[in-house]
Amino acid sequence: MAEPRRPAGGGGAGSEGLGRSRGGFTSKIHLSADGRCRPLSLIVTPGQRADCTQFVPVLEKIRVPRPGAGRPRKKPDSVAADKAYSNGPCRQYLRQRGIRHTIPEKADSRAARLRKGSRGGRPPGFDEERYKKRNTVERAVNRLKNFRAVATRYDKRGYVFLGTVSAAAVIVWLRS
């Protein structure tokens, strides 16, 4: 007699934000941060999940309340990202929403564009001064990892770990 099938998307390490590697279980925190290294939105995924797949969900979760009355801001002024996000869908999403962005072009993408010659199109714009501010995201991650519970991830369940990271983010906001 065969075992009953599990429902699609139910249970398993993937839904808990746990990835597998030779070193054991891993997980990634994807986040967006403002200029003062404060997290704006968070997502926890398994460690082997590609960064570029979480680009749109992280930007969609941004909600910054306005002082006084009014709807929260959902669109950042600009985005500075690393080469992991240098692909067509990410750039197209930013263009559709009218968000200025600085993302360096990957070497293989540059080589493919140059191989095509005049049919390869223009290179994407790149502002070095704006790109220097990209380290605010890295510094925001480091501020979160100052909390031992975030750095070591003792939580087994993904939603519990997301709550731990969110609590650490609230403390970072209150301290700044």
C-alpha positions in Angstrom: 0.0 0.0 0.0 1.4 3.4 -1.0 1.7 6.3 1.4 -0.8 9.1 1.0 0.6 12.1 -0.8 1.2 15.3 1.0 -0.6 18.4 -0.2 1.5 20.7 -2.4 3.3 23.4 -0.5 2.4 21.9 2.9 5.1 21.1 5.4 8.7 20.3 4.7 11.9 22.2 5.3 11.2 24.6 2.4 8.2 26.2 4.0 10.2 26.6 7.3 13.0 28.7 5.7 15.5 25.9 6.2 18.0 25.1 3.5 20.5 22.2 3.5 24.2 22.5 3.0 27.2 20.5 4.0 27.4 22.5 7.1 23.9 21.8 8.1 20.7 23.9 8.0 20.9 27.4 6.5 18.6 30.3 6.0 18.8 33.7 4.4 17.3 37.0 5.5 16.3 39.2 2.5 15.6 42.8 3.4 15.4 46.3 2.2 16.8 49.1 4.3 16.6 52.9 4.4 19.6 55.3 4.4 20.0 54.9 8.2 20.4 51.1 8.1 16.9 50.4 9.4 15.0 47.4 7.9 11.9 48.3 5.9 10.8 44.8 4.9 12.0 41.3 5.7 11.6 37.8 4.1 13.2 34.6 5.4 14.0 31.8 2.9 16.0 28.6 2.7 19.8 29.2 2.3 20.0 27.8 -1.2 17.2 30.0 -2.7 18.5 32.5 -5.2 18.5 36.2 -4.1 17.0 37.5 -7.3 13.8 35.5 -6.8 13.0 37.5 -3.6 13.7 41.0 -5.1 10.1 41.8 -6.1 8.5 40.3 -2.9 10.9 42.4 -0.7 10.1 45.6 -2.5 6.3 44.8 -2.5 6.4 44.5 1.3 7.7 48.1 1.9 5.3 50.2 3.9 6.5 53.4 5.4 3.8 55.3 7.4 3.6 59.0 6.7 3.6 61.5 9.6 0.0 62.4 10.2 -2.8 61.1 7.9 -2.3 59.5 4.6 -1.5 56.2 2.9 1.9 54.7 3.6 4.7 55.1 1.1 5.3 51.9 -0.9 7.8 53.1 -3.5 11.5 53.8 -2.6 13.2 56.8 -4.1 16.0 54.7 -5.5 17.4 51.1 -5.2 21.1 50.1 -5.1 21.7 46.4 -5.4 24.6 44.1 -6.1 25.2 41.9 -9.2 22.9 39.1 -8.0 20.0 41.3 -9.0 21.4 42.2 -12.4 18.9 40.5 -14.6 16.1 41.5 -17.0 13.1 40.8 -14.7 14.5 42.9 -11.8 15.4 45.8 -14.0 12.1 45.7 -15.9 10.1 45.7 -12.6 12.1 48.8 -11.4 11.4 50.5 -14.7 7.7 49.7 -14.6 7.4 51.2 -11.1 9.5 54.3 -12.0 12.2 53.5 -9.4 15.7 54.8 -10.1 18.2 52.0 -9.7 22.0 51.4 -9.6 22.8 47.7 -10.3 26.2 46.8 -11.8 26.2 44.7 -14.9 27.5 41.1 -14.7 30.6 40.4 -16.7 29.0 37.6 -18.8 26.0 39.9 -19.6 28.4 42.6 -20.7 30.3 40.1 -22.9 27.1 38.8 -24.5 25.9 42.4 -25.2 29.3 43.3 -26.8 29.3 40.1 -28.9 26.0 41.2 -30.4 27.5 44.5 -31.5 25.0 47.2 -32.3 22.1 44.8 -31.8 23.2 44.3 -28.2 21.6 47.5 -27.0 22.9 50.2 -24.6 24.6 49.3 -21.4 22.4 49.9 -18.3 23.1 53.2 -16.5 25.4 53.0 -13.5 25.9 55.8 -10.9 29.1 55.1 -8.8 28.2 57.6 -6.1 24.8 56.0 -5.5 26.3 52.5 -5.6 28.6 53.4 -2.7 25.4 53.6 -0.5 24.6 49.9 -1.2 26.5 48.9 2.0 23.5 50.3 4.1 21.8 46.9 3.5 24.9 45.0 4.6 25.1 47.2 7.7 21.4 46.6 8.5 22.0 42.9 8.3 24.9 43.2 10.6 22.8 45.2 13.1 20.2 42.4 13.1 22.9 39.8 13.6 24.1 41.6 16.7 21.2 39.8 18.3 22.4 36.3 19.2 19.0 34.7 18.4 19.1 36.1 14.9 22.8 35.2 14.3 22.5 31.6 15.4 18.9 30.8 14.5 17.8 28.6 17.3 14.2 28.7 16.1 13.1 25.6 14.2 10.0 27.0 12.6 10.3 29.7 9.9 7.5 31.9 11.1 9.0 31.9 14.6 12.4 32.9 13.2 10.7 35.6 11.1 9.1 36.9 14.4 12.5 36.9 16.0 14.1 38.9 13.2 11.1 41.3 13.2 11.5 41.9 16.9 15.2 42.6 16.4 14.2 45.0 13.6 11.8 46.8 15.9 14.6 47.2 18.5 16.9 48.6 15.7 14.2 51.1 14.8 13.7 52.2 18.4 17.4 52.6 19.1 18.0 54.8 16.0 
